[in-house]
């Protein structure tokens, strides 16, 4: 759900903030007040193309920002782009400079317009007045149909990924002979170089330690023997001192039992001193200042360093790479057998995918017939005498295969009698396009509720700009009722000029344009119930609000509830 939208120095907007709520959020105001500008601002935050023309005259840059509730899908997109989450919210901000440059921030972290476009399907579908339904692409049309009937493409997706993985392995193995021989030579050399080194994990660390000892043999021997003398062998050794002290403490213990424990502690100390002294003595005796061994270690470490520079940062990485090369060699050397096995696997994977995709096609065609019937009734309730069809065309050639099946789903409509059915993006009127999309959304939500036994996607915020173009009377009331119905399941934002629609709002926002200090400024504010009645009365009667229009407005608000 969209929680907040703000704009600064954007077109005629100096500074405006709107806090939206659940259900139906309606924006009204005089013609030219800037209602569509706010919708365009939200479209920018969904990744629409920006222009320096939107920067308010005299300002260096325009800033638009919004806050959405987070969804699991949106958080996954953030994670894949290396963007940290922000509690349970997603904050989007976009800056457009007067020189044409722009910046994007997601959760106050630098991002790109591409990230906004990835997030858009999870957050909002903006149908601006200036857009066509071209943005309502094949993928969205298929998704709507699947949502309508609660269709899951998980089985087809799993089969597709298995088929594609096998196909990629087979393709890699079927490289031309020259490539195969070149790779065989390269991998053969690498395998021989790594295997002949007889590597063991951690060997380099052990050798480094031994090298340090050998390089400092005399110093280490002298230090160890000095420690031995100080601890045990010398005339003033710790051992001698402890023996003398123990003798005195033992004498004290004969007369005072409090010294019994110190006697034991000194005995323990003597044992520890003897252990440490023996350890350093044995260490000194084990030091072998061998130039030959030092040279061997230097040579071995040079070999290990060269292998690490070529094949991995650590010996473990080099060993792993060697195992991978060995596996690749085995695949190439057993190429014919591998090809035979992979082709057999590919045939089975193709059949599994065809079965899953064919089941999807059957489910979608059944759902298409039901959606057509429901959508026609919904569209014709909105002052449109239209014919509607959902065409599901399977592309059985492998070039058409996807994780969502092989179907091409296309919505066709004829808005005038005698005209042929055409794709949605060829509808001429922006108002017609908005109403068709509204009818489809209402139809899909009704179907999705009936298919509640299947898991459906998280609803997005839907935005409609001036959906009421070219309608009035009962059709306008029908549009309001459908918007209200749609808003039961998801948040809806709509710009309207019709009081019949405005009366259905859960939150009603007034867009006002005022002139201050020689500059035009647009502001937005939430209306109280009394202010709503006044605004609807203005929409009914025009510039002069009458008592009759006020009473009519109050009656419309009561009826809409």
C-alpha positions as CSV (number, residue, x, y, z in Angstrom):
1,X,0.0,0.0,0.0
2,X,1.2,3.5,-0.8
3,X,1.5,5.4,2.5
4,X,2.9,8.8,1.4
5,X,3.6,10.7,-1.7
6,X,5.5,14.0,-1.8
7,X,6.7,16.4,-4.5
8,X,9.0,19.5,-4.3
9,X,9.5,21.9,-7.2
10,X,7.7,19.6,-9.5
11,X,5.9,21.4,-12.3
12,X,3.5,23.9,-10.6
13,X,3.9,22.1,-7.2
14,X,6.1,24.0,-4.7
15,X,5.8,21.5,-1.9
16,X,3.0,19.0,-1.4
17,X,2.6,15.9,0.8
18,X,-0.3,13.4,0.7
19,X,-0.8,10.6,3.3
20,X,-2.9,7.9,1.7
21,X,-4.9,5.2,3.4
22,X,-6.4,1.8,2.5
23,X,-9.4,1.5,0.2
24,X,-10.4,4.1,-2.3
25,X,-8.4,7.4,-2.4
26,X,-9.9,10.0,-4.7
27,X,-8.3,13.2,-5.9
28,X,-10.5,16.1,-7.1
29,X,-10.0,19.7,-7.9
30,X,-10.6,22.4,-10.5
31,X,-9.4,21.6,-14.1
32,X,-5.8,22.5,-14.4
33,X,-5.1,22.3,-10.6
34,X,-2.5,19.6,-11.1
35,X,-4.3,16.4,-10.3
36,X,-2.6,14.4,-13.1
37,X,0.7,15.9,-12.1
38,X,0.7,13.9,-8.9
39,X,-0.1,10.7,-10.8
40,X,2.8,11.5,-13.2
41,X,5.0,12.0,-10.2
42,X,4.1,8.5,-8.9
43,X,4.8,7.1,-12.4
44,X,8.3,8.6,-12.2
45,X,8.8,6.7,-9.0
46,X,7.8,3.5,-10.8
47,X,10.5,4.0,-13.4
48,X,8.9,6.2,-16.0
49,X,11.1,8.3,-18.3
50,X,12.0,11.7,-16.7
51,X,12.5,15.1,-18.4
52,X,14.0,18.3,-17.1
53,X,10.7,20.0,-18.2
54,X,9.1,18.9,-14.9
55,X,11.5,21.1,-12.8
56,X,9.6,24.1,-11.5
57,X,10.7,27.4,-13.1
58,X,13.5,28.9,-11.0
59,X,14.4,25.7,-9.1
60,X,17.6,23.7,-9.5
61,X,15.9,20.4,-9.3
62,X,12.6,18.6,-8.7
63,X,12.2,15.9,-6.1
64,X,9.5,13.3,-5.9
65,X,9.4,10.6,-3.1
66,X,7.0,8.1,-1.7
67,X,6.7,5.4,1.0
68,X,5.2,2.0,0.4
69,X,4.5,-0.9,2.7
70,X,7.1,-3.6,2.0
71,X,6.2,-6.9,0.4
72,X,8.2,-10.2,0.4
73,X,8.6,-9.9,-3.3
74,X,9.9,-6.3,-3.1
75,X,12.3,-7.1,-0.3
76,X,13.7,-10.0,-2.4
77,X,14.3,-7.5,-5.3
78,X,16.1,-5.1,-2.8
79,X,18.3,-7.9,-1.6
80,X,19.2,-9.0,-5.1
81,X,20.3,-5.4,-5.8
82,X,22.3,-5.1,-2.6
83,X,19.9,-2.6,-1.0
84,X,19.3,-2.9,2.8
85,X,15.7,-3.1,4.1
86,X,14.1,-0.2,6.0
87,X,11.9,-1.7,8.7
88,X,8.6,-2.7,7.0
89,X,8.6,0.2,4.5
90,X,10.2,0.9,1.1
91,X,11.2,4.5,0.5
92,X,11.6,5.7,-3.1
93,X,13.1,9.1,-4.1
94,X,13.9,10.5,-7.4
95,X,15.7,13.8,-8.2
96,X,15.5,15.5,-11.6
97,X,18.0,18.4,-12.2
98,X,17.3,21.3,-14.5
99,X,20.3,20.2,-16.6
100,X,18.6,16.9,-17.3
101,X,20.6,14.7,-14.9
102,X,18.9,12.6,-12.3
103,X,19.5,10.5,-9.2
104,X,17.5,7.6,-7.7
105,X,17.5,6.5,-4.1
106,X,15.8,3.4,-2.6
107,X,15.7,3.3,1.3
108,X,18.0,6.3,1.2
109,X,20.7,4.3,-0.7
110,X,21.8,5.1,-4.3
111,X,20.0,3.0,-6.9
112,X,19.0,3.1,-10.5
113,X,15.8,3.6,-12.6
114,X,16.1,-0.1,-13.4
115,X,15.6,-1.0,-9.7
116,X,12.5,1.2,-9.7
117,X,11.1,-0.7,-12.7
118,X,11.8,-4.0,-11.1
119,X,10.0,-2.9,-7.9
120,X,7.0,-1.4,-9.8
121,X,5.1,-4.7,-10.5
122,X,5.3,-5.4,-6.7
123,X,4.2,-2.0,-5.6
124,X,1.9,-0.2,-8.0
125,X,0.3,-0.2,-11.4
126,X,0.0,3.4,-12.6
127,X,-2.3,4.1,-15.5
128,X,-1.7,7.8,-16.3
129,X,-3.8,9.7,-18.7
130,X,-0.9,10.2,-21.1
131,X,-0.2,6.5,-21.2
132,X,-1.5,3.7,-23.4
133,X,-2.2,0.2,-22.4
134,X,1.0,-0.7,-24.2
135,X,2.6,-0.9,-20.7
136,X,-0.1,-3.6,-20.0
137,X,2.1,-6.1,-21.7
138,X,1.7,-9.8,-22.4
139,X,3.3,-10.8,-19.1
140,X,0.7,-8.7,-17.2
141,X,-2.2,-10.0,-19.2
142,X,-1.1,-13.6,-18.5
143,X,-0.6,-12.8,-14.8
144,X,-4.1,-11.3,-14.6
145,X,-5.7,-14.4,-16.1
146,X,-3.7,-16.7,-13.8
147,X,-4.7,-14.6,-10.8
148,X,-8.4,-14.7,-11.9
149,X,-8.5,-18.5,-11.8
150,X,-5.9,-19.1,-9.2
151,X,-3.7,-20.9,-11.7
152,X,-0.2,-21.9,-10.6
153,X,2.7,-22.3,-13.1
154,X,5.0,-23.9,-10.6
155,X,5.0,-27.3,-12.3
156,X,5.8,-25.7,-15.7
157,X,8.5,-23.5,-14.2
158,X,10.2,-26.5,-12.5
159,X,10.1,-28.5,-15.8
160,X,11.3,-25.6,-17.8
161,X,14.4,-25.0,-15.6
162,X,15.3,-28.7,-15.7
163,X,14.9,-28.7,-19.6
164,X,17.0,-25.5,-20.0
165,X,19.8,-26.8,-17.7
166,X,20.1,-30.0,-19.6
167,X,19.9,-28.1,-22.9
168,X,22.8,-25.8,-21.8
169,X,24.9,-28.8,-20.8
170,X,24.3,-30.5,-24.1
171,X,25.0,-27.3,-26.1
172,X,28.3,-26.8,-24.2
173,X,29.3,-30.4,-25.0
174,X,28.4,-30.1,-28.7
175,X,30.9,-27.3,-29.3
176,X,32.7,-27.7,-32.6
177,X,35.7,-30.1,-32.7
178,X,38.3,-27.3,-32.7
179,X,36.9,-25.8,-29.5
180,X,36.7,-29.3,-27.9
181,X,40.4,-30.0,-28.7
182,X,41.5,-26.6,-27.5
183,X,39.7,-27.1,-24.2
184,X,41.0,-30.6,-23.9
185,X,44.5,-29.4,-24.2
186,X,44.0,-26.5,-21.7
187,X,42.2,-28.6,-19.1
188,X,44.7,-31.5,-19.6
189,X,47.6,-29.1,-18.8
190,X,45.9,-27.6,-15.8
191,X,44.9,-31.0,-14.4
192,X,48.5,-32.3,-14.8
193,X,50.0,-29.2,-13.2
194,X,47.7,-29.3,-10.2
195,X,47.7,-33.1,-9.7
196,X,51.5,-33.4,-10.0
197,X,51.9,-30.9,-7.2
198,X,50.3,-33.4,-4.7
199,X,48.6,-30.6,-2.8
200,X,47.2,-30.9,0.7
201,X,45.0,-28.3,2.3
202,X,46.8,-26.1,4.8
203,X,50.3,-27.2,3.6
204,X,51.4,-23.7,2.8
205,X,50.6,-22.5,6.3
206,X,52.7,-25.3,7.8
207,X,55.6,-24.7,5.5
208,X,55.6,-21.0,6.3
209,X,55.9,-21.8,10.0
210,X,58.8,-24.2,9.3
211,X,60.5,-21.7,7.1
212,X,60.4,-19.1,9.8
213,X,61.9,-21.6,12.3
214,X,64.7,-22.6,10.0
215,X,65.6,-19.0,9.0
216,X,65.9,-18.1,12.7
217,X,67.4,-21.4,14.0
218,X,70.3,-19.9,16.0
219,X,68.1,-17.2,17.6
220,X,65.4,-19.7,18.5
221,X,67.9,-22.3,19.9
222,X,69.6,-19.6,22.1
223,X,66.2,-18.4,23.4
224,X,65.0,-21.9,24.2
225,X,68.2,-22.9,26.1
226,X,68.1,-19.6,28.0
227,X,64.6,-20.2,29.0
228,X,65.6,-23.8,30.1
229,X,68.4,-22.5,32.2
230,X,66.2,-19.8,33.8
231,X,63.5,-22.3,34.6
232,X,65.4,-25.4,35.6
233,X,69.1,-25.8,35.0
234,X,70.7,-22.6,36.2
235,X,72.0,-21.9,39.7
236,X,69.3,-19.2,40.2
237,X,66.6,-21.1,38.3
238,X,62.9,-20.9,39.0
239,X,63.1,-24.6,40.0
240,X,65.8,-23.9,42.7
241,X,63.9,-20.9,44.0
242,X,60.6,-22.8,44.2
243,X,62.4,-25.7,46.1
244,X,63.8,-23.2,48.7
245,X,60.4,-21.5,49.1
246,X,58.6,-24.8,49.4
247,X,60.9,-25.9,52.2
248,X,60.1,-22.7,54.2
249,X,56.4,-22.9,53.6
250,X,56.4,-26.6,54.6
251,X,58.0,-25.5,57.9
252,X,55.2,-23.0,58.4
253,X,52.6,-25.6,57.7
254,X,53.9,-27.8,60.5
255,X,52.7,-25.1,63.0
256,X,49.9,-23.5,61.1
257,X,47.5,-25.5,59.0
258,X,46.6,-22.4,56.9
259,X,49.8,-23.1,54.9
260,X,48.8,-26.6,53.9
261,X,47.2,-25.4,50.7
262,X,50.1,-23.1,49.7
263,X,52.4,-26.2,50.0
264,X,50.3,-27.9,47.4
265,X,50.2,-24.9,45.2
266,X,54.0,-24.6,45.2
267,X,54.2,-28.3,44.3
268,X,51.9,-27.7,41.4
269,X,54.0,-24.6,40.3
270,X,57.2,-26.8,40.4
271,X,55.5,-29.4,38.2
272,X,54.4,-26.7,35.7
273,X,57.9,-25.2,35.6
274,X,59.4,-28.6,35.0
275,X,56.9,-29.3,32.2
276,X,57.7,-25.9,30.5
277,X,61.4,-26.4,30.9
278,X,61.2,-29.9,29.4
279,X,59.1,-28.5,26.5
280,X,61.7,-25.8,25.6
281,X,64.6,-28.2,26.0
282,X,63.0,-30.7,23.6
283,X,62.2,-27.8,21.2
284,X,65.9,-26.7,21.3
285,X,67.1,-30.2,20.6
286,X,64.7,-30.5,17.7
287,X,66.0,-27.4,15.9
288,X,68.0,-28.4,12.9
289,X,69.6,-25.5,11.1
290,X,69.6,-27.2,7.7
291,X,70.2,-24.9,4.7
292,X,69.2,-27.8,2.4
293,X,65.7,-28.2,4.1
294,X,65.2,-24.4,4.0
295,X,66.0,-24.4,0.3
296,X,63.4,-27.3,-0.2
297,X,60.8,-25.3,1.6
298,X,61.5,-22.1,-0.4
299,X,61.1,-24.1,-3.6
300,X,57.9,-25.8,-2.5
301,X,56.3,-22.5,-1.4
302,X,57.2,-20.9,-4.7
303,X,55.3,-23.7,-6.5
304,X,52.3,-23.3,-4.2
305,X,52.3,-19.5,-4.7
306,X,52.4,-19.9,-8.5
307,X,49.4,-22.3,-8.4
308,X,47.5,-19.9,-6.1
309,X,48.1,-17.0,-8.5
310,X,46.7,-19.1,-11.4
311,X,43.9,-21.0,-9.9
312,X,42.7,-19.6,-6.6
313,X,43.4,-17.4,-3.6
314,X,44.0,-20.4,-1.3
315,X,45.2,-24.0,-1.7
316,X,41.7,-25.2,-1.0
317,X,40.5,-23.1,-4.0
318,X,43.3,-24.6,-6.2
319,X,42.4,-28.2,-5.1
320,X,38.7,-27.5,-5.8
321,X,39.6,-26.1,-9.3
322,X,41.6,-29.2,-10.0
323,X,38.6,-31.4,-9.1
324,X,36.4,-29.3,-11.4
325,X,38.9,-29.6,-14.3
326,X,39.1,-33.3,-13.7
327,X,35.3,-33.6,-14.0
328,X,35.3,-31.5,-17.2
329,X,38.0,-33.7,-18.7
330,X,36.0,-36.8,-17.9
331,X,33.0,-35.3,-19.6
332,X,35.0,-34.4,-22.8
333,X,36.9,-37.7,-22.9
334,X,33.6,-39.6,-22.4
335,X,31.8,-37.2,-24.8
336,X,29.9,-39.7,-26.8
337,X,28.5,-41.5,-23.8
338,X,27.7,-38.1,-22.2
339,X,26.0,-36.9,-25.3
340,X,23.9,-40.0,-25.5
341,X,22.9,-39.7,-21.8
342,X,22.1,-35.9,-22.1
343,X,20.0,-36.4,-25.2
344,X,18.0,-39.0,-23.5
345,X,17.5,-36.8,-20.5
346,X,16.6,-33.9,-22.8
347,X,13.9,-35.9,-24.5
348,X,12.3,-36.8,-21.1
349,X,12.6,-33.2,-19.9
350,X,10.9,-31.9,-23.1
351,X,8.0,-34.3,-22.6
352,X,7.7,-33.3,-19.0
353,X,7.6,-29.6,-20.0
354,X,5.1,-30.2,-22.8
355,X,2.8,-32.0,-20.4
356,X,3.0,-29.2,-17.8
357,X,2.6,-26.5,-20.4
358,X,-0.4,-28.2,-22.1
359,X,-2.1,-28.5,-18.7
360,X,-1.5,-24.8,-18.2
361,X,-3.0,-24.0,-21.6
362,X,-6.1,-26.1,-20.9
363,X,-6.6,-24.3,-17.5
364,X,-6.0,-20.9,-19.1
365,X,-8.5,-21.5,-21.9
366,X,-11.1,-22.5,-19.4
367,X,-10.4,-19.5,-17.3
368,X,-10.4,-17.2,-20.4
369,X,-13.9,-18.2,-21.3
370,X,-15.1,-17.3,-17.7
371,X,-13.1,-14.1,-17.7
372,X,-14.5,-13.0,-21.1
373,X,-18.1,-13.4,-19.8
374,X,-17.5,-11.5,-16.6
375,X,-15.4,-8.8,-18.2
376,X,-18.0,-8.1,-20.9
377,X,-20.6,-7.5,-18.2
378,X,-18.3,-5.3,-16.2
379,X,-17.2,-3.2,-19.3
380,X,-20.7,-2.7,-20.5
381,X,-21.7,-1.4,-17.1
382,X,-19.3,1.5,-17.7
383,X,-21.1,3.2,-20.6
384,X,-19.3,1.0,-23.2
385,X,-21.0,-1.4,-25.6
386,X,-18.1,-3.6,-26.2
387,X,-17.2,-7.1,-27.2
388,X,-14.3,-8.7,-25.4
389,X,-12.1,-11.8,-25.9
390,X,-9.2,-13.4,-24.1
391,X,-7.1,-15.3,-26.7
392,X,-4.8,-18.0,-25.4
393,X,-2.5,-19.2,-28.1
394,X,0.1,-21.9,-27.3
395,X,3.5,-21.6,-28.9
396,X,4.6,-25.2,-28.9
397,X,8.0,-24.5,-30.5
398,X,10.8,-24.5,-28.0
399,X,11.6,-20.9,-28.9
400,X,8.3,-19.9,-27.2
401,X,9.0,-21.9,-24.0
402,X,9.2,-19.9,-20.7
403,X,9.0,-20.7,-17.0
404,X,5.3,-19.5,-17.2
405,X,4.4,-21.9,-20.0
406,X,4.2,-21.4,-23.7
407,X,1.0,-19.5,-24.0
408,X,0.6,-16.1,-25.6
409,X,-2.3,-14.4,-23.7
410,X,-3.8,-11.4,-25.4
411,X,-6.9,-9.4,-24.5
412,X,-8.9,-8.2,-27.5
413,X,-11.8,-5.7,-27.6
414,X,-14.1,-3.9,-30.0
415,X,-15.6,-0.8,-28.4
416,X,-17.9,0.0,-31.3
417,X,-20.5,-2.1,-33.2
418,X,-19.3,-3.5,-36.5
419,X,-15.6,-3.1,-35.6
420,X,-13.2,-6.1,-35.4
421,X,-11.6,-7.2,-32.2
422,X,-8.3,-5.5,-31.6
423,X,-5.5,-5.6,-29.0
424,X,-6.1,-3.3,-26.0
425,X,-3.3,-1.0,-26.9
426,X,-5.1,0.0,-30.1
427,X,-8.0,1.5,-28.3
428,X,-8.1,5.2,-29.2
429,X,-9.7,6.8,-26.1
430,X,-7.7,7.2,-22.8
431,X,-10.9,7.1,-20.9
432,X,-11.9,3.9,-22.6
433,X,-8.6,2.3,-21.8
434,X,-8.9,3.2,-18.1
435,X,-12.4,1.8,-17.9
436,X,-11.4,-1.4,-19.6
437,X,-8.5,-1.8,-17.2
438,X,-10.9,-1.1,-14.3
439,X,-13.4,-3.6,-15.5
440,X,-10.7,-6.2,-15.9
441,X,-9.3,-5.6,-12.4
442,X,-12.7,-5.9,-10.8
443,X,-13.4,-9.1,-12.8
444,X,-10.1,-10.6,-11.8
445,X,-10.5,-9.8,-8.1
446,X,-14.0,-11.4,-8.1
447,X,-12.5,-14.5,-9.7
448,X,-9.5,-14.5,-7.4
449,X,-11.8,-14.4,-4.4
450,X,-13.7,-17.4,-5.7
451,X,-10.4,-19.2,-6.3
452,X,-9.2,-18.5,-2.7
453,X,-8.2,-22.1,-2.3
454,X,-5.2,-21.2,-4.4
455,X,-2.5,-18.8,-3.3
456,X,-2.7,-15.4,-5.0
457,X,-0.2,-12.7,-5.3
458,X,-0.1,-9.7,-3.0
459,X,-2.4,-7.0,-4.4
460,X,-0.7,-3.8,-5.7
461,X,-1.8,-0.2,-5.4
462,X,-3.8,0.7,-8.5
463,X,-3.8,4.2,-9.9
464,X,-6.3,5.6,-12.4
465,X,-6.1,9.0,-13.9
466,X,-9.4,10.6,-15.1
467,X,-11.2,7.2,-15.6
468,X,-14.5,9.2,-16.0
469,X,-13.7,10.8,-19.4
470,X,-16.8,10.7,-21.6
471,X,-19.2,9.3,-19.1
472,X,-21.8,10.6,-16.7
473,X,-25.1,9.8,-15.0
474,X,-25.7,6.1,-14.1
475,X,-22.5,5.0,-15.9
476,X,-20.5,7.3,-13.6
477,X,-22.2,5.8,-10.5
478,X,-21.3,2.4,-11.9
479,X,-17.7,3.4,-12.2
480,X,-17.7,4.6,-8.6
481,X,-19.3,1.4,-7.4
482,X,-16.7,-0.7,-9.3
483,X,-13.8,1.4,-7.9
484,X,-15.2,0.9,-4.4
485,X,-15.5,-2.8,-5.0
486,X,-12.0,-3.1,-6.3
487,X,-10.7,-1.1,-3.3
488,X,-12.0,-3.8,-0.9
489,X,-9.1,-6.0,-1.8
490,X,-6.4,-3.5,-2.7
491,X,-5.6,0.2,-2.4
492,X,-6.9,2.4,-5.3
493,X,-6.0,5.9,-6.2
494,X,-8.1,7.7,-8.7
495,X,-8.3,11.2,-10.2
496,X,-11.9,12.2,-11.0
497,X,-14.1,15.1,-12.2
498,X,-17.4,13.4,-11.4
499,X,-19.3,13.9,-8.1
500,X,-20.9,10.5,-8.5
501,X,-17.5,8.8,-8.2
502,X,-16.1,11.2,-5.6
503,X,-18.9,10.3,-3.2
504,X,-17.5,6.7,-2.9
505,X,-14.1,7.8,-1.5
506,X,-12.7,6.3,1.7
507,X,-10.2,9.2,1.6
508,X,-10.9,12.4,-0.4
509,X,-8.0,14.7,-1.4
510,X,-8.5,18.2,-2.8
511,X,-5.9,19.6,-5.2
512,X,-5.9,23.4,-5.2
513,X,-4.1,25.9,-7.3
514,X,-3.4,29.3,-5.9
515,X,-1.4,32.4,-6.8
516,X,0.9,33.8,-4.2
517,X,3.5,36.5,-4.7
518,X,3.1,36.3,-8.4
519,X,3.7,32.5,-8.6
520,X,1.2,29.7,-9.1
521,X,1.4,26.9,-6.5
522,X,-0.5,23.6,-6.2
523,X,-1.2,22.1,-2.9
524,X,-3.0,18.9,-1.6
525,X,-5.0,18.3,1.5
526,X,-7.4,15.7,3.0
527,X,-11.0,16.8,3.3
528,X,-13.2,16.3,6.3
529,X,-16.7,15.0,5.9
530,X,-18.1,18.6,5.9
531,X,-15.5,19.7,3.3
532,X,-16.2,16.6,1.2
533,X,-19.9,17.6,0.9
534,X,-18.8,21.2,-0.1
535,X,-16.4,19.8,-2.7
536,X,-19.0,17.4,-4.2
537,X,-21.5,20.3,-4.3
538,X,-18.9,22.4,-6.2
539,X,-18.5,19.5,-8.6
540,X,-22.3,19.4,-9.1
541,X,-23.0,23.0,-9.6
542,X,-19.8,24.6,-10.8
543,X,-18.5,28.0,-9.6
544,X,-21.5,28.9,-7.5
545,X,-22.4,26.4,-4.9
546,X,-26.2,26.4,-4.1
547,X,-28.1,25.0,-1.1
548,X,-29.7,22.5,-3.5
549,X,-26.3,21.2,-4.6
550,X,-25.2,20.9,-1.0
551,X,-28.2,18.9,-0.1
552,X,-27.7,16.7,-3.2
553,X,-24.0,16.2,-2.2
554,X,-24.9,15.2,1.4
555,X,-27.5,12.7,0.0
556,X,-24.9,11.2,-2.4
557,X,-22.5,10.7,0.5
558,X,-25.1,9.0,2.5
559,X,-26.2,6.8,-0.4
560,X,-22.6,5.8,-1.2
561,X,-22.2,4.3,2.3
